[in-house]
Amino acid sequence: MQVNHGVLQIFDFTSSLAVYSEHELKVSELPIQDYLQKHVMKAFTDPAGRVGQISPTSQIGALLMSYKEGTISLTALAKDIGEKLFDYMKQATEPSVMDAIFCDVMGENQYICLLVCQAHDAYTHQLFSEEDGTLTTELVEHKAVLPTTGQKVRSFFSVSLSDFSVRVFEPKGEYDGETCYILAEKLLQIGTNPSSRDTVRKVRNIVDKVAKDHESDGVAEMVMAKELIAKNAEVSDTVNPVTIVDTVFKDNPQQQEAAHKELEEAHMMRDLPVDRSFAEKQGAQHKIKTDTGIEITFPVAYMKDREFMEIVTNDDGTLRIELKNINKIINK
């Protein structure tokens, strides 16, 4: 992805002060391009991202359309959206300093992106020359340091200018006594599908709950659900939770019915978008913990292969886990 333009705004919620730049960032400079590019690419693949759709006739949609048509600049677009965002956030944000960075990004399509970066305190060194010619090193505190490229930005949205589809992630905030998503629900005024992380987590939780409600430890069912989600991700960027639970509980209509009820209450009786790489990773391994405090992480495929692993019920009703064909044990 290439960052073509960028504008940085300062939101100081400790003093309720916002600064809107009248000039763009120098994105042609390699360090700035590299910093923005890495954060944007990381945000695009974050499994916490939710997807939605902006109407081109909405207030924000009309602004984005004007930018797409070239009638307003990025600085004007960023100022207009930034003012609205600051008004919402100052009522829902603890005293802190944040930078809002608007970017025009070119990838598969042209995108307008927003990176909300929460500043934090950090220290560096500084070298001083004393009057007698000796050198002194000291620690110097910086009060508003942005996240490194290895860290995650606080909030993010991207809007494709080709179809006005949205990708967004953010923590929830409290606005007028209501817990909500400020970017999605207030600023962009859109509904969103669950994130890949939420979708996978909720399907797994429902499978686990239904299995345990019907006198199972849920291990085999959970492993099967993860494997099904991972295999589905090999061919599709959506997952149907109904298909997953129906397959897991195919031999028990009562469990299927219970799972359907849970999915319906969670509003998950439909195809949902899921990041394919995330789903595949989630299906690679499974972790269990015994009531005696032993934790085991194993490849999902081993659950079906008794040459490597087997969970056996003893005569007294207790369980034993057999690990087989082990040539070497390594301390971790």
Buried (B, 14 or more C-beta within 10 A) or exposed (E): BEBBBBBBBBBBBEEEEBEBBEEBBEBEEEEBBEBBBBBBEBBBEBBBBBBBBBEEEBBBBEBBBBBBEEEBBBBBBBBBBBEBBBEBBBBBBEEBBBBBBBBBBEBEEBBBBBBBBBBBEEEEEEEEEEEEEEEEEEEEEEEBBBBEEEEBBBBBBBBBBEEBBBBBBBEEBEBEEEEBBBBBBBBBBBEBBBBBBBBBBBBBEBBBBBBEBBEBBBBBBBBBBBBBBBEBBEEBEBBBBBEBBBEBBEEBEEBBEBBBEBBEEBEBEEBBBBBBEBBBBBBEBBEBEEEEEEEEEBEBBBBEEEEBBBBEEEEEEEEEBEEEEEEEEEEE
